[in-house]
Every structure is written in C-alpha cells, then in structure tokens.
Amino acid sequence: MISQTAEYALRAVVYLARIGGGPAVTEEIAEITHVPPGYLARILRDLSKAGLLTARRGVGGGFALAKPAGTITVWDVLEAAESGIGRIQSCPLGIGEHGASLCALHQLLDDVIAAAERSFRGTSIQDILMSPRKSKPLCQTLATTGLRVKGKKTE
C-alpha cells in the first residue's frame, strides 16, 4: 500500500523523534533505519522541502524535526515522500461504461484505502513512539549499535 520510499521516510522521522527531534547526520540515520545512505539523503531533502525537517551543515549539524513529533502525522510523512497513497478515482481498467462511478470491486478497494488514509491522518509520530506495544520502533537496532536514544548514547 505504501512504497519503500515512504517506509524509509517514516523510519527516518520515527528515529529523529525517538532521539528527541535530532539533529542526526544522514549516515547515523541510515545505519539505524537500514536505509541506503544515498537514497536516504534524497528522502531527507524531500522531507526538508516539505517542512517536516530542518537541515544544518557543520559540526553539530544534521537533520532535525522541524516541529514536535506530536504534530507530525504519518500522513504528513507519506505526502512528503510519495504524495500520499493512491486513491482510486476512476476505473483502473479504463472501462468506459463504468463512467465516473467505480464497480463494486474497485469501490471496496478504494474504501479500504480511504480507511487507511484516515488512520494515517489521525496518527502522529509521537503516537507511534508512545504505543503500548511490547516492541518499540527501531529498538533492537538502537540497542545493538550503541547509538543515541533521546539524545543519549545507548548502553
């Protein structure tokens, strides 16, 4: 339903939120999120252009969240990375007699996509971090690499 690019963007934003908003350099984010650094650099630039991240060069620089994690939704990240998720506007098969309305199959698929979109719009990055689930996002990777959690080195 979402592209690999969108998944990578979500991992990066979740990581930055997990370390208190950043900053973190591309190489650090790439290592933790298991995203190729060159590809991640493009994604981070797109997130910056969309106003979700800030970028600062030099010592102590890197990428940081542009606003609190509680105000960034999963949808915001998906929109910045891939223009959201594709809704079905007309018959994907190009069947002219369907006109502007969708057949039962494509209407069902679009309804499911719409429900996912509502969920993404209603879920903040902070909500993901605060989830009561036993496993936390990127937790094993953070613990095994000795990199930062909320601005501190892990042990």
Secondary structure, DSSP 8 states (H G I E B T S, - for coil): ---HHHHHHHHHHHHHHHTTT--B-HHHHHHHHT--HHHHHHHHHHHHHTTSEEEE-STT-EEEESS-GGG-BHHHHHHHHHSS-----S-TT--GGGTTS--HHHHHHHHHHHHHHHHHHT-BHHHHHT---SS-TTHHHHHHHT-EETTEE--
